[in-house]
Amino acid sequence: MQRRTIWIIGGSVVGVLLVLCLLVGGIAWFMTRQVQRQEQELSNILATITANVEAVGVTATAELDAAGPRATSGPAVEPTVGATAQATGPTDLATIPAEATTSATVTPGGADNANVSAALVPQSQLALAEQGNATLYQIEAVLDPEQHTVAGEQSVRLTNTEDVALDELYFRLYVNAPHYNEGGIIVTAVTVDGVTATPALEADETTLRIRLPRQLQPGATTEVAMRFTTTVPQSGGGYGIFNEDEGVFALYN
């Protein structure tokens, strides 16, 4: 009887140990999968950032004039400037005082392929030459570390490379997404070929739609100018790709 009792107790203990081993193993497997998934997500984000940086590196230029260096970016597929606004309605954009931005005004036609090409390394000059209809961005901006803002002006010259006429243009407003918390961009003083335009916010204020004063025919060129003020968050989401931390500003998109 005692031997039988011992075997029963021993078997119960072994069974409990096996259950515990399976439970611990299951938890370890689950945690490993979670870590791998997060590593893959982070790897994908880093790959995207790297691709964007490389694309900008190929097309970034610097125009030098009496006022000093001025950054001018080169070819882009479409306007994708991060430009957002805190507004009370789809077409009621908040305004900002002129003194809050750079003192210069946006002058259409300021950038041209010849100036851009002269500021590029030879490899990038060839890339620009192959894209005669490349979209050109001319940006003047000032970083205010105290206020955590980047304020300035931008003009975008683009050619309609589609086979249909365009009635409107869209600018992506990535940094106005909710997960960037207090971050975002206010856009004012929007003009198209010098004519004042009234933009509208769409897609949870992450897209700026600009209706053109007249259709942009295939092969035709137009110039869009705007003033902007970006607020950089100190508690931004997205792995800190748009954030300020200990004096370091990460300005993705």
Secondary structure, 3 states (H helix, E strand, C coil): CHHHHHHHHHHHHHHHHHHHHHHHHHHHHHHHHHHHHHHHHHHHHHHHHHHHHHHHHHHEEEEEECCEEEEEECCCCCCCCCCCCCEEECCEECCCCHHHCCCCCCCCCCCCHHHHHHCCCHHHHHHHHCCCCCCEEEEEEEEECCCCEEEEEEEEEEECCCCCCEEEEEEECHHHCHHHCCCEEEEEEEEECCEECCCEEECCCCEEEEEEEEEECCCCEEEEEEEEEEECCCCCCHHHCEEEECCEEEECC
